[in-house]
Amino acid sequence: MSLLTMVQQVCLELNLASPGAVISSADSTVKQLLGIAQREGKELAKNYDWPVLQKETTISLVSGTGSYVLASDWARFIDRTQWDRTNHWELLGPMSPQEYQWRVSGVTITTPRRRFRVRGSTATQIIINPTPGSSDTGSVLAYEYIPNQWC
């Protein structure tokens, strides 16, 4: 069902004139219905992992680089889909700010398992811990996510 079809159905039920377009419409009622549809669509996408919205991407590690940009349309991870495909290990995380600081500042034991944290003014970075070394260059990490656009 398209956005236009949904708005036309609502107009039919409310005994309003049915629009021929929604996005480009100048009609204030159609604009209001668009706003309501956007709000509800975002709310539904926030609370459910619609299969049609699910996406996957990968990151190739670079020696000495611990911070990588998330997909440009990333809104949130799908739980437990973060994997180190090279070593066949699930990534551990997300780390809290406190755990991250403990791992990079405190006395800790290094383990082969990678951990991750999301950080940035708009959650745009994934931080990998421990920072990849020269033997990690080219290793592939993968994750599935829900994009920030629901339609």
N, CA, C and O atoms as a GROMACS GRO file, in nm:
protein
  604
    1MET      N    1   0.085  -0.117   0.000
    1MET     CA    2   0.000   0.000   0.000
    1MET      C    3   0.090   0.124   0.000
    1MET      O    4   0.184   0.133   0.079
    2SER      N    5   0.062   0.216  -0.086
    2SER     CA    6   0.141   0.339  -0.096
    2SER      C    7   0.088   0.446  -0.001
    2SER      O    8  -0.023   0.435   0.051
    3LEU      N    9   0.168   0.548   0.020
    3LEU     CA   10   0.125   0.662   0.102
    3LEU      C   11   0.001   0.726   0.041
    3LEU      O   12  -0.093   0.761   0.113
    4LEU      N   13   0.001   0.742  -0.090
    4LEU     CA   14  -0.115   0.802  -0.157
    4LEU      C   15  -0.240   0.718  -0.132
    4LEU      O   16  -0.347   0.772  -0.103
    5THR      N   17  -0.228   0.587  -0.144
    5THR     CA   18  -0.343   0.499  -0.120
    5THR      C   19  -0.394   0.512   0.023
    5THR      O   20  -0.514   0.516   0.046
    6MET      N   21  -0.302   0.519   0.119
    6MET     CA   22  -0.343   0.533   0.259
    6MET      C   23  -0.418   0.664   0.282
    6MET      O   24  -0.523   0.666   0.346
    7VAL      N   25  -0.363   0.774   0.230
    7VAL     CA   26  -0.428   0.904   0.248
    7VAL      C   27  -0.562   0.907   0.177
    7VAL      O   28  -0.659   0.962   0.230
    8GLN      N   29  -0.570   0.850   0.059
    8GLN     CA   30  -0.699   0.845  -0.012
    8GLN      C   31  -0.802   0.764   0.068
    8GLN      O   32  -0.919   0.802   0.072
    9GLN      N   33  -0.759   0.655   0.131
    9GLN     CA   34  -0.850   0.574   0.211
    9GLN      C   35  -0.902   0.653   0.332
    9GLN      O   36  -1.021   0.647   0.365
   10VAL      N   37  -0.812   0.727   0.398
   10VAL     CA   38  -0.852   0.810   0.512
   10VAL      C   39  -0.952   0.917   0.466
   10VAL      O   40  -1.052   0.942   0.532
   11CYS      N   41  -0.922   0.981   0.352
   11CYS     CA   42  -1.014   1.083   0.299
   11CYS      C   43  -1.150   1.024   0.268
   11CYS      O   44  -1.252   1.088   0.294
   12LEU      N   45  -1.154   0.904   0.214
   12LEU     CA   46  -1.280   0.837   0.186
   12LEU      C   47  -1.358   0.813   0.314
   12LEU      O   48  -1.479   0.836   0.320
   13GLU      N   49  -1.288   0.766   0.419
   13GLU     CA   50  -1.355   0.738   0.547
   13GLU      C   51  -1.402   0.865   0.618
   13GLU      O   52  -1.500   0.861   0.693
   14LEU      N   53  -1.334   0.977   0.594
   14LEU     CA   54  -1.371   1.104   0.658
   14LEU      C   55  -1.459   1.191   0.569
   14LEU      O   56  -1.492   1.304   0.605
   15ASN      N   57  -1.498   1.138   0.452
   15ASN     CA   58  -1.581   1.210   0.356
   15ASN      C   59  -1.514   1.339   0.310
   15ASN      O   60  -1.578   1.445   0.302
   16LEU      N   61  -1.384   1.329   0.279
   16LEU     CA   62  -1.306   1.442   0.226
   16LEU      C   63  -1.273   1.415   0.081
   16LEU      O   64  -1.277   1.301   0.035
   17ALA      N   65  -1.241   1.520   0.008
   17ALA     CA   66  -1.201   1.504  -0.132
   17ALA      C   67  -1.072   1.424  -0.139
   17ALA      O   68  -0.978   1.450  -0.064
   18SER      N   69  -1.068   1.327  -0.227
   18SER     CA   70  -0.953   1.239  -0.242
   18SER      C   71  -0.844   1.308  -0.324
   18SER      O   72  -0.870   1.352  -0.435
   19PRO      N   73  -0.721   1.317  -0.271
   19PRO     CA   74  -0.615   1.387  -0.344
   19PRO      C   75  -0.553   1.299  -0.452
   19PRO      O   76  -0.558   1.176  -0.445
   20GLY      N   77  -0.494   1.363  -0.551
   20GLY     CA   78  -0.422   1.292  -0.657
   20GLY      C   79  -0.274   1.277  -0.624
   20GLY      O   80  -0.204   1.198  -0.686
   21ALA      N   81  -0.229   1.355  -0.526
   21ALA     CA   82  -0.089   1.350  -0.482
   21ALA      C   83  -0.085   1.388  -0.335
   21ALA      O   84  -0.174   1.456  -0.286
   22VAL      N   85   0.018   1.343  -0.266
   22VAL     CA   86   0.031   1.376  -0.124
   22VAL      C   87   0.153   1.466  -0.101
   22VAL      O   88   0.139   1.575  -0.046
   23ILE      N   89   0.268   1.422  -0.141
   23ILE     CA   90   0.393   1.494  -0.112
   23ILE      C   91   0.390   1.635  -0.172
   23ILE      O   92   0.430   1.731  -0.106
   24SER      N   93   0.345   1.647  -0.295
   24SER     CA   94   0.346   1.777  -0.362
   24SER      C   95   0.218   1.859  -0.342
   24SER      O   96   0.205   1.968  -0.398
   25SER      N   97   0.126   1.808  -0.263
   25SER     CA   98  -0.003   1.875  -0.246
   25SER      C   99   0.012   2.005  -0.166
   25SER      O  100   0.089   2.013  -0.070
   26ALA      N  101  -0.062   2.106  -0.207
   26ALA     CA  102  -0.065   2.235  -0.135
   26ALA      C  103  -0.185   2.241  -0.041
   26ALA      O  104  -0.197   2.335   0.038
   27ASP      N  105  -0.272   2.142  -0.047
   27ASP     CA  106  -0.392   2.139   0.036
   27ASP      C  107  -0.354   2.118   0.182
   27ASP      O  108  -0.280   2.025   0.214
   28SER      N  109  -0.404   2.203   0.272
   28SER     CA  110  -0.366   2.197   0.413
   28SER      C  111  -0.413   2.067   0.480
   28SER      O  112  -0.345   2.017   0.570
   29THR      N  113  -0.526   2.013   0.440
   29THR     CA  114  -0.574   1.887   0.497
   29THR      C  115  -0.482   1.772   0.457
   29THR      O  116  -0.448   1.687   0.539
   30VAL      N  117  -0.442   1.770   0.331
   30VAL     CA  118  -0.352   1.664   0.283
   30VAL      C  119  -0.215   1.678   0.351
   30VAL      O  120  -0.153   1.577   0.385
   31LYS      N  121  -0.169   1.802   0.372
   31LYS     CA  122  -0.043   1.822   0.443
   31LYS      C  123  -0.052   1.770   0.587
   31LYS      O  124   0.042   1.711   0.638
   32GLN      N  125  -0.166   1.793   0.650
   32GLN     CA  126  -0.187   1.744   0.787
   32GLN      C  127  -0.189   1.591   0.789
   32GLN      O  128  -0.130   1.529   0.877
   33LEU      N  129  -0.255   1.530   0.692
   33LEU     CA  130  -0.258   1.384   0.684
   33LEU      C  131  -0.118   1.328   0.658
   33LEU      O  132  -0.083   1.222   0.710
   34LEU      N  133  -0.039   1.397   0.577
   34LEU     CA  134   0.099   1.356   0.554
   34LEU      C  135   0.178   1.361   0.684
   34LEU      O  136   0.254   1.269   0.715
   35GLY      N  137   0.160   1.467   0.760
   35GLY     CA  138   0.230   1.479   0.888
   35GLY      C  139   0.192   1.367   0.984
   35GLY      O  140   0.278   1.312   1.053
   36ILE      N  141   0.065   1.334   0.989
   36ILE     CA  142   0.018   1.225   1.075
   36ILE      C  143   0.077   1.092   1.028
   36ILE      O  144   0.123   1.011   1.109
   37ALA      N  145   0.076   1.069   0.897
   37ALA     CA  146   0.132   0.945   0.843
   37ALA      C  147   0.282   0.934   0.874
   37ALA      O  148   0.330   0.826   0.909
   38GLN      N  149   0.355   1.046   0.860
   38GLN     CA  150   0.499   1.045   0.892
   38GLN      C  151   0.522   1.012   1.038
   38GLN      O  152   0.607   0.929   1.070
   39ARG      N  153   0.447   1.074   1.126
   39ARG     CA  154   0.463   1.050   1.270
   39ARG      C  155   0.435   0.904   1.304
   39ARG      O  156   0.513   0.842   1.376
   40GLU      N  157   0.326   0.851   1.253
   40GLU     CA  158   0.290   0.712   1.282
   40GLU      C  159   0.388   0.613   1.220
   40GLU      O  160   0.421   0.512   1.280
   41GLY      N  161   0.433   0.644   1.098
   41GLY     CA  162   0.532   0.556   1.033
   41GLY      C  163   0.661   0.550   1.111
   41GLY      O  164   0.718   0.442   1.128
   42LYS      N  165   0.709   0.665   1.159
   42LYS     CA  166   0.831   0.668   1.240
   42LYS      C  167   0.813   0.592   1.371
   42LYS      O  168   0.903   0.520   1.415
   43GLU      N  169   0.697   0.606   1.431
   43GLU     CA  170   0.669   0.536   1.557
   43GLU      C  171   0.666   0.385   1.536
   43GLU      O  172   0.721   0.309   1.616
   44LEU      N  173   0.602   0.341   1.430
   44LEU     CA  174   0.597   0.198   1.400
   44LEU      C  175   0.736   0.144   1.369
   44LEU      O  176   0.772   0.035   1.415
   45ALA      N  177   0.815   0.218   1.291
   45ALA     CA  178   0.950   0.174   1.256
   45ALA      C  179   1.041   0.169   1.378
   45ALA      O  180   1.133   0.088   1.384
   46LYS      N  181   1.014   0.255   1.476
   46LYS     CA  182   1.094   0.257   1.599
   46LYS      C  183   1.068   0.134   1.685
   46LYS      O  184   1.156   0.089   1.758
   47ASN      N  185   0.948   0.081   1.677
   47ASN     CA  186   0.907  -0.027   1.767
   47ASN      C  187   0.905  -0.165   1.705
   47ASN      O  188   0.879  -0.264   1.773
   48TYR      N  189   0.933  -0.174   1.575
   48TYR     CA  190   0.927  -0.305   1.510
   48TYR      C  191   1.029  -0.310   1.397
   48TYR      O  192   1.044  -0.213   1.323
   49ASP      N  193   1.098  -0.422   1.384
   49ASP     CA  194   1.198  -0.440   1.278
   49ASP      C  195   1.131  -0.492   1.151
   49ASP      O  196   1.140  -0.611   1.119
   50TRP      N  197   1.064  -0.404   1.080
   50TRP     CA  198   0.996  -0.444   0.956
   50TRP      C  199   1.098  -0.509   0.862
   50TRP      O  200   1.202  -0.449   0.835
   51PRO      N  201   1.071  -0.628   0.813
   51PRO     CA  202   1.166  -0.693   0.722
   51PRO      C  203   1.201  -0.608   0.600
   51PRO      O  204   1.315  -0.610   0.554
   52VAL      N  205   1.106  -0.534   0.548
   52VAL     CA  206   1.132  -0.454   0.428
   52VAL      C  207   1.231  -0.340   0.457
   52VAL      O  208   1.294  -0.289   0.364
   53LEU      N  209   1.245  -0.300   0.584
   53LEU     CA  210   1.337  -0.192   0.620
   53LEU      C  211   1.477  -0.242   0.657
   53LEU      O  212   1.571  -0.163   0.661
   54GLN      N  213   1.491  -0.370   0.683
   54GLN     CA  214   1.619  -0.421   0.732
   54GLN      C  215   1.727  -0.412   0.625
   54GLN      O  216   1.708  -0.449   0.510
   55LYS      N  217   1.843  -0.360   0.669
   55LYS     CA  218   1.957  -0.345   0.579
   55LYS      C  219   2.080  -0.404   0.644
   55LYS      O  220   2.085  -0.422   0.766
   56GLU      N  221   2.180  -0.434   0.562
   56GLU     CA  222   2.307  -0.486   0.612
   56GLU      C  223   2.420  -0.409   0.547
   56GLU      O  224   2.411  -0.367   0.432
   57THR      N  225   2.528  -0.391   0.622
   57THR     CA  226   2.647  -0.328   0.567
   57THR      C  227   2.770  -0.388   0.634
   57THR      O  228   2.761  -0.457   0.735
   58THR      N  229   2.885  -0.360   0.576
   58THR     CA  230   3.010  -0.412   0.631
   58THR      C  231   3.111  -0.298   0.649
   58THR      O  232   3.100  -0.192   0.588
   59ILE      N  233   3.209  -0.326   0.733
   59ILE     CA  234   3.320  -0.234   0.758
   59ILE      C  235   3.449  -0.313   0.738
   59ILE      O  236   3.463  -0.423   0.792
   60SER      N  237   3.543  -0.258   0.663
   60SER     CA  238   3.675  -0.319   0.649
   60SER      C  239   3.769  -0.247   0.745
   60SER      O  240   3.784  -0.126   0.738
   61LEU      N  241   3.831  -0.323   0.834
   61LEU     CA  242   3.917  -0.263   0.936
   61LEU      C  243   4.048  -0.215   0.877
   61LEU      O  244   4.101  -0.272   0.782
   62VAL      N  245   4.100  -0.108   0.939
   62VAL     CA  246   4.227  -0.048   0.901
   62VAL      C  247   4.313  -0.041   1.026
   62VAL      O  248   4.265   0.000   1.132
   63SER      N  249   4.437  -0.079   1.015
   63SER     CA  250   4.528  -0.077   1.129
   63SER      C  251   4.536   0.062   1.192
   63SER      O  252   4.554   0.162   1.122
   64GLY      N  253   4.521   0.069   1.323
   64GLY     CA  254   4.530   0.195   1.396
   64GLY      C  255   4.404   0.279   1.396
   64GLY      O  256   4.401   0.386   1.457
   65THR      N  257   4.300   0.233   1.328
   65THR     CA  258   4.175   0.308   1.320
   65THR      C  259   4.069   0.236   1.402
   65THR      O  260   4.032   0.122   1.372
   66GLY      N  261   4.020   0.302   1.506
   66GLY     CA  262   3.920   0.242   1.593
   66GLY      C  263   3.781   0.298   1.575
   66GLY      O  264   3.686   0.246   1.634
   67SER      N  265   3.766   0.403   1.493
   67SER     CA  266   3.637   0.469   1.474
   67SER      C  267   3.598   0.463   1.327
   67SER      O  268   3.677   0.498   1.239
   68TYR      N  269   3.476   0.420   1.301
   68TYR     CA  270   3.427   0.407   1.164
   68TYR      C  271   3.289   0.472   1.153
   68TYR      O  272   3.213   0.474   1.250
   69VAL      N  273   3.259   0.524   1.036
   69VAL     CA  274   3.130   0.590   1.013
   69VAL      C  275   3.023   0.485   0.992
   69VAL      O  276   3.041   0.390   0.915
   70LEU      N  277   2.911   0.501   1.061
   70LEU     CA  278   2.796   0.413   1.040
   70LEU      C  279   2.732   0.445   0.906
   70LEU      O  280   2.758   0.550   0.848
   71ALA      N  281   2.648   0.356   0.856
   71ALA     CA  282   2.575   0.380   0.732
   71ALA      C  283   2.504   0.515   0.741
   71ALA      O  284   2.451   0.552   0.846
   72SER      N  285   2.502   0.589   0.631
   72SER     CA  286   2.447   0.725   0.632
   72SER      C  287   2.299   0.730   0.670
   72SER      O  288   2.251   0.832   0.719
   73ASP      N  289   2.227   0.621   0.649
   73ASP     CA  290   2.084   0.618   0.684
   73ASP      C  291   2.057   0.537   0.810
   73ASP      O  292   1.943   0.498   0.834
   74TRP      N  293   2.160   0.511   0.890
   74TRP     CA  294   2.148   0.430   1.012
   74TRP      C  295   2.062   0.500   1.117
   74TRP      O  296   2.081   0.618   1.146
   75ALA      N  297   1.965   0.425   1.174
   75ALA     CA  298   1.886   0.476   1.286
   75ALA      C  299   1.914   0.394   1.411
   75ALA      O  300   1.929   0.449   1.521
   76ARG      N  301   1.922   0.262   1.395
   76ARG     CA  302   1.951   0.174   1.509
   76ARG      C  303   1.989   0.036   1.459
   76ARG      O  304   1.954  -0.005   1.349
   77PHE      N  305   2.063  -0.034   1.545
   77PHE     CA  306   2.103  -0.170   1.514
   77PHE      C  307   1.986  -0.266   1.531
   77PHE      O  308   1.895  -0.240   1.610
   78ILE      N  309   1.988  -0.374   1.458
   78ILE     CA  310   1.904  -0.489   1.488
   78ILE      C  311   1.987  -0.572   1.585
   78ILE      O  312   2.101  -0.606   1.556
   79ASP      N  313   1.929  -0.603   1.700
   79ASP     CA  314   2.003  -0.670   1.806
   79ASP      C  315   2.077  -0.795   1.760
   79ASP      O  316   2.025  -0.876   1.683
   80ARG      N  317   2.199  -0.807   1.810
   80ARG     CA  318   2.284  -0.924   1.793
   80ARG      C  319   2.313  -0.959   1.648
   80ARG      O  320   2.322  -1.076   1.612
   81THR      N  321   2.326  -0.857   1.563
   81THR     CA  322   2.365  -0.881   1.423
   81THR      C  323   2.504  -0.827   1.393
   81THR      O  324   2.545  -0.825   1.278
   82GLN      N  325   2.576  -0.785   1.496
   82GLN     CA  326   2.710  -0.730   1.478
   82GLN      C  327   2.811  -0.844   1.487
   82GLN      O  328   2.825  -0.907   1.592
   83TRP      N  329   2.880  -0.870   1.377
   83TRP     CA  330   2.971  -0.984   1.370
   83TRP      C  331   3.106  -0.948   1.311
   83TRP      O  332   3.116  -0.863   1.222
   84ASP      N  333   3.209  -1.013   1.363
   84ASP     CA  334   3.343  -1.011   1.304
   84ASP      C  335   3.343  -1.130   1.208
   84ASP      O  336   3.361  -1.244   1.250
   85ARG      N  337   3.323  -1.103   1.080
   85ARG     CA  338   3.310  -1.212   0.983
   85ARG      C  339   3.444  -1.282   0.956
   85ARG      O  340   3.446  -1.399   0.917
   86THR      N  341   3.553  -1.211   0.977
   86THR     CA  342   3.683  -1.272   0.954
   86THR      C  343   3.712  -1.380   1.057
   86THR      O  344   3.761  -1.488   1.023
   87ASN      N  345   3.683  -1.350   1.183
   87ASN     CA  346   3.710  -1.445   1.291
   87ASN      C  347   3.586  -1.526   1.332
   87ASN      O  348   3.596  -1.614   1.418
   88HIS      N  349   3.472  -1.497   1.272
   88HIS     CA  350   3.347  -1.569   1.300
   88HIS      C  351   3.304  -1.555   1.447
   88HIS      O  352   3.261  -1.652   1.510
   89TRP      N  353   3.318  -1.432   1.500
   89TRP     CA  354   3.278  -1.402   1.637
   89TRP      C  355   3.172  -1.293   1.637
   89TRP      O  356   3.177  -1.199   1.557
   90GLU      N  357   3.078  -1.307   1.726
   90GLU     CA  358   2.982  -1.199   1.747
   90GLU      C  359   3.054  -1.086   1.820
   90GLU      O  360   3.130  -1.110   1.914
   91LEU      N  361   3.030  -0.961   1.776
   91LEU     CA  362   3.086  -0.846   1.848
   91LEU      C  363   3.012  -0.831   1.981
   91LEU      O  364   2.892  -0.858   1.989
   92LEU      N  365   3.082  -0.790   2.082
   92LEU     CA  366   3.022  -0.769   2.213
   92LEU      C  367   2.986  -0.621   2.227
   92LEU      O  368   3.067  -0.535   2.193
   93GLY      N  369   2.868  -0.592   2.277
   93GLY     CA  370   2.829  -0.454   2.294
   93GLY      C  371   2.681  -0.436   2.273
   93GLY      O  372   2.607  -0.534   2.261
   94PRO      N  373   2.639  -0.315   2.269
   94PRO     CA  374   2.722  -0.194   2.273
   94PRO      C  375   2.774  -0.166   2.414
   94PRO      O  376   2.706  -0.192   2.513
   95MET      N  377   2.895  -0.112   2.418
   95MET     CA  378   2.954  -0.074   2.546
   95MET      C  379   2.893   0.058   2.592
   95MET      O  380   2.860   0.145   2.510
   96SER      N  381   2.878   0.072   2.722
   96SER     CA  382   2.836   0.199   2.779
   96SER      C  383   2.956   0.292   2.777
   96SER      O  384   3.069   0.245   2.761
   97PRO      N  385   2.936   0.424   2.793
   97PRO     CA  386   3.051   0.515   2.802
   97PRO      C  387   3.145   0.475   2.917
   97PRO      O  388   3.267   0.489   2.904
   98GLN      N  389   3.089   0.426   3.027
   98GLN     CA  390   3.171   0.388   3.141
   98GLN      C  391   3.258   0.266   3.109
   98GLN      O  392   3.376   0.264   3.141
   99GLU      N  393   3.198   0.166   3.046
   99GLU     CA  394   3.277   0.047   3.010
   99GLU      C  395   3.384   0.083   2.909
   99GLU      O  396   3.496   0.034   2.918
  100TYR      N  397   3.350   0.167   2.812
  100TYR     CA  398   3.449   0.207   2.712
  100TYR      C  399   3.568   0.274   2.778
  100TYR      O  400   3.683   0.240   2.748
  101GLN      N  401   3.543   0.370   2.867
  101GLN     CA  402   3.652   0.439   2.935
  101GLN      C  403   3.734   0.343   3.022
  101GLN      O  404   3.856   0.355   3.030
  102TRP      N  405   3.667   0.250   3.085
  102TRP     CA  406   3.739   0.150   3.165
  102TRP      C  407   3.831   0.068   3.076
  102TRP      O  408   3.944   0.038   3.114
  103ARG      N  409   3.785   0.031   2.956
  103ARG     CA  410   3.865  -0.052   2.866
  103ARG      C  411   3.982   0.024   2.806
  103ARG      O  412   4.089  -0.034   2.784
  104VAL      N  413   3.966   0.153   2.778
  104VAL     CA  414   4.077   0.227   2.717
  104VAL      C  415   4.164   0.299   2.819
  104VAL      O  416   4.278   0.334   2.788
  105SER      N  417   4.114   0.321   2.941
  105SER     CA  418   4.191   0.396   3.040
  105SER      C  419   4.236   0.314   3.159
  105SER      O  420   4.338   0.345   3.221
  106GLY      N  421   4.164   0.210   3.191
  106GLY     CA  422   4.195   0.130   3.310
  106GLY      C  423   4.290   0.016   3.278
  106GLY      O  424   4.334  -0.002   3.164
  107VAL      N  425   4.320  -0.059   3.380
  107VAL     CA  426   4.403  -0.178   3.363
  107VAL      C  427   4.309  -0.292   3.327
  107VAL      O  428   4.227  -0.335   3.409
  108THR      N  429   4.321  -0.341   3.205
  108THR     CA  430   4.233  -0.449   3.160
  108THR      C  431   4.315  -0.556   3.092
  108THR      O  432   4.431  -0.536   3.056
  109ILE      N  433   4.254  -0.669   3.075
  109ILE     CA  434   4.315  -0.780   3.003
  109ILE      C  435   4.264  -0.774   2.860
  109ILE      O  436   4.144  -0.763   2.837
  110THR      N  437   4.354  -0.781   2.764
  110THR     CA  438   4.314  -0.780   2.624
  110THR      C  439   4.264  -0.919   2.587
  110THR      O  440   4.327  -1.020   2.618
  111THR      N  441   4.151  -0.922   2.519
  111THR     CA  442   4.094  -1.047   2.472
  111THR      C  443   4.082  -1.041   2.321
  111THR      O  444   4.082  -0.932   2.264
  112PRO      N  445   4.071  -1.155   2.255
  112PRO     CA  446   4.060  -1.151   2.109
  112PRO      C  447   3.924  -1.102   2.060
  112PRO      O  448   3.910  -1.063   1.945
  113ARG      N  449   3.824  -1.102   2.147
  113ARG     CA  450   3.690  -1.059   2.107
  113ARG      C  451   3.684  -0.908   2.094
  113ARG      O  452   3.736  -0.834   2.177
  114ARG      N  453   3.620  -0.864   1.990
  114ARG     CA  454   3.602  -0.720   1.968
  114ARG      C  455   3.474  -0.674   2.034
  114ARG      O  456   3.376  -0.748   2.044
  115ARG      N  457   3.477  -0.550   2.080
  115ARG     CA  458   3.361  -0.486   2.138
  115ARG      C  459   3.331  -0.360   2.056
  115ARG      O  460   3.416  -0.313   1.980
  116PHE      N  461   3.210  -0.308   2.071
  116PHE     CA  462   3.176  -0.187   1.997
  116PHE      C  463   3.096  -0.092   2.083
  116PHE      O  464   3.033  -0.130   2.182
  117ARG      N  465   3.101   0.034   2.041
  117ARG     CA  466   3.025   0.141   2.105
  117ARG      C  467   2.981   0.237   1.996
  117ARG      O  468   3.054   0.260   1.900
  118VAL      N  469   2.862   0.293   2.009
  118VAL     CA  470   2.813   0.395   1.915
  118VAL      C  471   2.832   0.530   1.982
  118VAL      O  472   2.793   0.550   2.097
  119ARG      N  473   2.891   0.624   1.906
  119ARG     CA  474   2.916   0.756   1.963
  119ARG      C  475   2.911   0.860   1.851
  119ARG      O  476   2.932   0.829   1.734
  120GLY      N  477   2.883   0.983   1.890
  120GLY     CA  478   2.879   1.094   1.796
  120GLY      C  479   2.762   1.184   1.827
  120GLY      O  480   2.670   1.145   1.899
  121SER      N  481   2.765   1.304   1.775
  121SER     CA  482   2.659   1.400   1.805
  121SER      C  483   2.522   1.349   1.757
  121SER      O  484   2.419   1.382   1.816
  122THR      N  485   2.523   1.270   1.651
  122THR     CA  486   2.398   1.208   1.605
  122THR      C  487   2.416   1.057   1.592
  122THR      O  488   2.356   0.995   1.504
  123ALA      N  489   2.499   0.999   1.680
  123ALA     CA  490   2.527   0.855   1.679
  123ALA      C  491   2.575   0.812   1.541
  123ALA      O  492   2.516   0.722   1.480
  124THR      N  493   2.681   0.874   1.493
  124THR     CA  494   2.728   0.848   1.358
  124THR      C  495   2.853   0.761   1.351
  124THR      O  496   2.898   0.727   1.242
  125GLN      N  497   2.910   0.725   1.465
  125GLN     CA  498   3.033   0.648   1.464
  125GLN      C  499   3.015   0.518   1.540
  125GLN      O  500   2.940   0.510   1.638
  126ILE      N  501   3.084   0.416   1.493
  126ILE     CA  502   3.096   0.293   1.568
  126ILE      C  503   3.242   0.284   1.609
  126ILE      O  504   3.332   0.289   1.525
  127ILE      N  505   3.265   0.270   1.738
  127ILE     CA  506   3.400   0.261   1.793
  127ILE      C  507   3.430   0.113   1.817
  127ILE      O  508   3.351   0.044   1.881
  128ILE      N  509   3.542   0.066   1.766
  128ILE     CA  510   3.582  -0.074   1.780
  128ILE      C  511   3.692  -0.082   1.886
  128ILE      O  512   3.788  -0.006   1.883
  129ASN      N  513   3.675  -0.177   1.978
  129ASN     CA  514   3.774  -0.197   2.083
  129ASN      C  515   3.803  -0.346   2.094
  129ASN      O  516   3.709  -0.425   2.101
  130PRO      N  517   3.929  -0.386   2.095
  130PRO     CA  518   4.048  -0.304   2.086
  130PRO      C  519   4.067  -0.247   1.945
  130PRO      O  520   4.017  -0.301   1.847
  131THR      N  521   4.142  -0.136   1.939
  131THR     CA  522   4.172  -0.074   1.810
  131THR      C  523   4.244  -0.176   1.723
  131THR      O  524   4.338  -0.241   1.768
  132PRO      N  525   4.201  -0.191   1.598
  132PRO     CA  526   4.264  -0.289   1.510
  132PRO      C  527   4.414  -0.265   1.492
  132PRO      O  528   4.459  -0.151   1.482
  133GLY      N  529   4.488  -0.374   1.489
  133GLY     CA  530   4.632  -0.368   1.466
  133GLY      C  531   4.663  -0.405   1.322
  133GLY      O  532   4.573  -0.424   1.240
  134SER      N  533   4.791  -0.415   1.290
  134SER     CA  534   4.833  -0.443   1.152
  134SER      C  535   4.781  -0.578   1.102
  134SER      O  536   4.751  -0.592   0.983
  135SER      N  537   4.769  -0.675   1.189
  135SER     CA  538   4.720  -0.806   1.146
  135SER      C  539   4.568  -0.805   1.121
  135SER      O  540   4.514  -0.901   1.064
  136ASP      N  541   4.501  -0.699   1.162
  136ASP     CA  542   4.355  -0.688   1.144
  136ASP      C  543   4.315  -0.617   1.016
  136ASP      O  544   4.197  -0.618   0.979
  137THR      N  545   4.411  -0.555   0.947
  137THR     CA  546   4.378  -0.480   0.826
  137THR      C  547   4.306  -0.570   0.726
  137THR      O  548   4.353  -0.680   0.694
  138GLY      N  549   4.193  -0.522   0.678
  138GLY     CA  550   4.113  -0.598   0.583
  138GLY      C  551   4.010  -0.690   0.646
  138GLY      O  552   3.925  -0.745   0.576
  139SER      N  553   4.016  -0.708   0.778
  139SER     CA  554   3.914  -0.788   0.845
  139SER      C  555   3.779  -0.721   0.825
  139SER      O  556   3.769  -0.599   0.818
  140VAL      N  557   3.676  -0.802   0.818
  140VAL     CA  558   3.543  -0.750   0.787
  140VAL      C  559   3.449  -0.765   0.906
  140VAL      O  560   3.435  -0.873   0.964
  141LEU      N  561   3.386  -0.654   0.942
  141LEU     CA  562   3.280  -0.653   1.042
  141LEU      C  563   3.149  -0.627   0.968
  141LEU      O  564   3.147  -0.555   0.869
  142ALA      N  565   3.042  -0.686   1.016
  142ALA     CA  566   2.911  -0.667   0.952
  142ALA      C  567   2.806  -0.639   1.057
  142ALA      O  568   2.817  -0.682   1.172
  143TYR      N  569   2.704  -0.565   1.017
  143TYR     CA  570   2.589  -0.542   1.105
  143TYR      C  571   2.465  -0.517   1.023
  143TYR      O  572   2.471  -0.470   0.909
  144GLU      N  573   2.352  -0.549   1.082
  144GLU     CA  574   2.223  -0.518   1.022
  144GLU      C  575   2.160  -0.405   1.101
  144GLU      O  576   2.184  -0.391   1.221
  145TYR      N  577   2.081  -0.324   1.033
  145TYR     CA  578   2.024  -0.205   1.097
  145TYR      C  579   1.892  -0.166   1.035
  145TYR      O  580   1.854  -0.214   0.928
  146ILE      N  581   1.824  -0.077   1.107
  146ILE     CA  582   1.702  -0.016   1.056
  146ILE      C  583   1.738   0.126   1.013
  146ILE      O  584   1.800   0.199   1.090
  147PRO      N  585   1.701   0.167   0.891
  147PRO     CA  586   1.735   0.301   0.845
  147PRO      C  587   1.649   0.409   0.911
  147PRO      O  588   1.547   0.380   0.973
  148ASN      N  589   1.693   0.534   0.897
  148ASN     CA  590   1.622   0.646   0.958
  148ASN      C  591   1.503   0.695   0.874
  148ASN      O  592   1.435   0.789   0.914
  149GLN      N  593   1.479   0.633   0.762
  149GLN     CA  594   1.363   0.666   0.679
  149GLN      C  595   1.273   0.545   0.671
  149GLN      O  596   1.318   0.437   0.634
  150TRP      N  597   1.148   0.559   0.704
  150TRP     CA  598   1.057   0.444   0.705
  150TRP      C  599   0.990   0.421   0.570
  150TRP      O  600   0.938   0.312   0.546
  151CYS      N  601   0.990   0.518   0.485
  151CYS     CA  602   0.932   0.498   0.351
  151CYS      C  603   1.010   0.576   0.248
  151CYS      O  604   0.977   0.572   0.130
   0.00000   0.00000   0.00000
